Amino acid sequence: MASENKILTRLEGLKHKFEETGQQLSDPDVIADMKKYVALNKEYRDLEPVVKACDEYRNLLSNVEAARDILLNEKDSDMREMAREELNQLEERQPKLEEEIKLMLAPADPQDDKNAIVEIRAGTGGDEASIFAGDLFRMYSKFVEKKGWRMEVTSFSEGTMGGYKEVVLKVSGEKVYGVLKYESGVHRVQRVPQTETQGRVHTSAASVAVLPEADEFDVEVKESDVRIDTFCSSGNGGQSVNTTYSAVRLVHIPTGIVVQCQDEKSQLKNKAKAMEELRTRIYNIEYQKYIDNIASKRKTMVSGGDRSAKIRTYNYPQSRMTDHRIGYTIYNLPAFMDGDIQDVISHLQMAENAERLKESEL
């Protein structure tokens, strides 16, 4: 019963916080402060499922007590039989509900709900690495489509034989970062390259970095701290893209961060997209400290300072994909490269949830 009380105490405390937050949201001073209002509104929405679980749990404990009381004191055999059946159902539900609640109460990554900026870069392996970076880009494009999310390419540099030396994209939708964050790290490919005439298997690699997108309430960037350069876009897009100074490069003077966007024909749109990415990169300097801290405890996450960590191997001759963090292997590489990656992400999420539960005190 001690552990039940511990869970209930935590739930009651959060329910009280939920009610307080609801009252604060109707305070005119809070409504006038947009930054505070947005933060409180998010907190309120995050607490809603916890409050629902609190009510269900309290109700379940009360019904267990009532059913046990009937079994002990009721003379009518039909009533006792009904109580026994109900108690069996309740006792089957209780550990499952407790597990769900413990997971809700375990500290989650505060950025999971955000959109994401994804960078794919060709690593070792020359032209073949660029081709593989292009394959990963296609894989994520297909996955984004299956999830019903939205994807925009903000900048790219094409490989000489196809694919990309580097491509940066923004993915928007529900809980995007919470799903895509597991993709950060080095992806290694073993296959006969299109550039190989002898038919030998080569190993090359591409790195993926996934950053939670910062919104304007997370970080303020002063215009005076940013140098703006404009230049002609390169790559496909017709004459207007290649001949007008529509591409934008932003240099953040205090940090030295450089971002560019050449996706749109309009310089204004490119500047707006580049500013979004700049905010994200500045925000992630601080967020990285959090990532490095949890990465030391959780095998599912790769520290930002350890971009060289190999997370996956894609072996084409054996049609095999292995995720090295959890030792998970599938033998249907064509489907995986076609965007069917949710299964491995689900396994990584389960592994991380187990680690989160270990960290929590419940």
Secondary structure, DSSP 8 states (H G I E B T S, - for coil): -HHHHHHHHHHHHHHHHHHHHHHHTT-HHHHH-HHHHHHHHHHHHHHHHHHHHHHHHHHHHHHHHHHHHHHHH---HHHHHHHHHHHHHHHHHHHHHHHHHHHHHS---TTTTS-EEEEEEE-SSHHHHHHHHHHHHHHHHHHHHHHT-EEEEEEEEE-TTSSEEEEEEEEESTTHHHHHGGG-EEEEEEE--TT-SS---EEEEEEEEEEE---TTT----GGGEEEEEE---SSSHHHHHHSS-EEEEEETTTTEEEEE-SSSSHHHHHHHHHHHHHHHHHHHHHHHHHHHHHTT-TTS--TT-TT-EEEEEETTTTEEEETTTTEEES-HHHHHTT--HHHHHHHHHHHHHHHHHHS--
